[in-house]
């Protein structure tokens, strides 16, 4: 299990293949969510892959086919992941996705702004601390730095 903060994603291209590659790299050792097998099975594509809050949150937007596998229409859905690779909960209407990429992007940005990153990461660290050793301490230090920075901004 990888408990290190997510590495920044270089902005070298915006192709689906580029985004999928970085999504797989970010979640490697944390989740099966964007593996080639999972994307292929669900006919999903990664449209966006980003790292937020000093690497404590990974955000992605995926496109999924609507209806059966013969359908050509797609919907867009965002996903936020904590450092354990767990998908953070979102409302059921968000899980169904959005007709436009821009709508998914706006909702993702709203979710990121409303997220209590320090609490979420500390909760994840507590869940992971029973299973993982030294990496937890290192990540907890990064969360403390972010918390101090956010407090100073207020």
C-alpha positions as CSV (number, residue, x, y, z in Angstrom):
1,X,0.0,0.0,0.0
2,X,1.3,3.4,-0.9
3,X,0.5,6.1,1.6
4,X,2.8,8.8,0.2
5,X,1.1,11.9,-1.1
6,X,0.2,11.8,-4.8
7,X,3.0,13.1,-7.0
8,X,2.2,16.2,-9.1
9,X,1.1,15.4,-12.7
10,X,3.2,17.2,-15.3
11,X,1.1,19.2,-17.8
12,X,2.7,17.7,-20.9
13,X,-0.5,16.8,-22.8
14,X,-4.2,16.5,-22.5
15,X,-4.9,13.3,-24.4
16,X,-7.0,10.5,-23.0
17,X,-4.0,8.2,-23.0
18,X,-1.9,10.7,-21.1
19,X,-4.5,11.2,-18.5
20,X,-5.2,7.5,-18.1
21,X,-1.5,6.9,-17.7
22,X,-1.2,9.4,-14.9
23,X,-4.4,8.2,-13.2
24,X,-3.0,4.7,-13.1
25,X,0.4,5.9,-11.8
26,X,-1.3,8.0,-9.1
27,X,-3.5,5.1,-7.8
28,X,-0.9,2.4,-8.3
29,X,-0.7,0.4,-5.1
30,X,-3.8,2.2,-3.7
31,X,-6.8,1.2,-5.9
32,X,-7.8,-0.8,-9.0
33,X,-10.0,2.1,-10.2
34,X,-8.1,3.2,-13.3
35,X,-6.3,0.0,-14.3
36,X,-6.4,-0.9,-18.0
37,X,-8.7,-3.8,-17.1
38,X,-11.2,-1.6,-15.2
39,X,-11.3,1.1,-17.9
40,X,-11.7,-1.5,-20.6
41,X,-14.5,-3.4,-18.8
42,X,-16.5,-0.3,-18.2
43,X,-15.6,1.3,-21.5
44,X,-14.4,4.3,-19.5
45,X,-12.0,7.0,-20.4
46,X,-10.0,9.3,-18.2
47,X,-10.5,12.9,-19.3
48,X,-8.7,14.7,-16.4
49,X,-6.2,13.7,-13.7
50,X,-5.1,16.2,-11.1
51,X,-3.4,16.4,-7.7
52,X,-4.7,18.8,-5.1
53,X,-3.9,20.0,-1.6
54,X,-0.2,19.2,-1.6
55,X,-0.8,15.7,-3.0
56,X,-3.4,14.7,-0.4
57,X,-6.3,14.4,-2.8
58,X,-6.3,13.0,-6.3
59,X,-9.1,14.1,-8.6
60,X,-10.2,12.7,-11.9
61,X,-13.0,13.0,-14.4
62,X,-14.0,10.0,-16.4
63,X,-16.4,9.5,-19.3
64,X,-18.6,6.5,-19.4
65,X,-21.0,5.2,-22.0
66,X,-24.8,5.6,-21.4
67,X,-26.9,2.5,-21.6
68,X,-25.6,-0.6,-23.3
69,X,-22.2,-1.1,-24.8
70,X,-23.5,-0.2,-28.3
71,X,-24.5,3.3,-27.2
72,X,-22.3,6.2,-28.5
73,X,-23.4,8.8,-26.0
74,X,-21.2,9.4,-22.9
75,X,-21.6,11.0,-19.5
76,X,-18.9,12.6,-17.4
77,X,-18.3,11.8,-13.7
78,X,-15.7,13.1,-11.3
79,X,-14.0,11.1,-8.6
80,X,-12.0,12.3,-5.6
81,X,-9.6,9.9,-3.9
82,X,-7.9,10.2,-0.5
83,X,-4.3,9.0,0.1
84,X,-5.5,5.4,0.7
85,X,-7.0,5.4,-2.8
86,X,-10.5,5.3,-1.5
87,X,-13.2,7.1,-3.5
88,X,-14.7,10.0,-1.5
89,X,-18.5,9.9,-1.3
90,X,-20.5,12.2,-3.6
91,X,-24.2,12.6,-4.0
92,X,-26.1,10.0,-6.0
93,X,-26.9,12.6,-8.7
94,X,-23.1,13.1,-9.3
95,X,-22.6,9.3,-9.5
96,X,-25.0,9.3,-12.5
97,X,-22.7,11.8,-14.2
98,X,-23.2,14.9,-16.3
99,X,-23.9,15.4,-19.9
100,X,-21.1,17.9,-20.4
101,X,-17.5,17.7,-19.3
102,X,-17.6,21.4,-18.1
103,X,-20.5,20.6,-15.7
104,X,-18.5,17.7,-14.2
105,X,-15.5,20.0,-13.9
106,X,-17.5,22.7,-12.1
107,X,-19.0,20.2,-9.7
108,X,-15.6,18.7,-9.0
109,X,-14.2,22.1,-8.2
110,X,-17.1,22.8,-5.9
111,X,-16.6,19.5,-4.1
112,X,-12.8,20.2,-3.7
113,X,-13.6,23.6,-2.2
114,X,-16.1,22.1,0.2
115,X,-13.9,19.3,1.2
116,X,-12.3,19.3,4.7
117,X,-9.0,17.9,3.5
118,X,-7.4,17.8,6.9
119,X,-10.2,15.9,8.5
120,X,-10.5,13.5,5.6
121,X,-6.8,12.8,5.4
122,X,-6.5,12.4,9.2
123,X,-9.4,9.9,9.1
124,X,-7.7,8.0,6.3
125,X,-4.5,8.0,8.3
126,X,-6.2,6.6,11.3
127,X,-7.8,3.8,9.2
128,X,-4.5,3.1,7.5
129,X,-2.2,3.4,10.6
130,X,-3.2,0.0,11.9
131,X,-2.0,-1.5,8.6
132,X,1.0,0.7,7.6
133,X,4.0,2.0,9.5
134,X,6.5,4.7,8.7
135,X,4.6,6.2,5.7
136,X,1.7,7.3,8.0
137,X,4.0,9.5,10.1
138,X,5.5,11.2,7.0
139,X,2.1,12.0,5.6
140,X,0.7,13.2,8.9
141,X,3.5,15.8,8.9
142,X,2.4,17.0,5.5
143,X,-1.2,17.3,6.7
144,X,0.0,19.3,9.7
145,X,1.8,21.7,7.4
146,X,-1.3,22.1,5.3
147,X,-3.5,22.7,8.3
148,X,-1.1,25.4,9.6
149,X,-1.1,27.0,6.1
150,X,-4.9,27.0,5.9
151,X,-5.1,28.5,9.4
152,X,-2.7,31.3,8.5
153,X,-4.8,32.1,5.4
154,X,-7.9,32.7,7.5
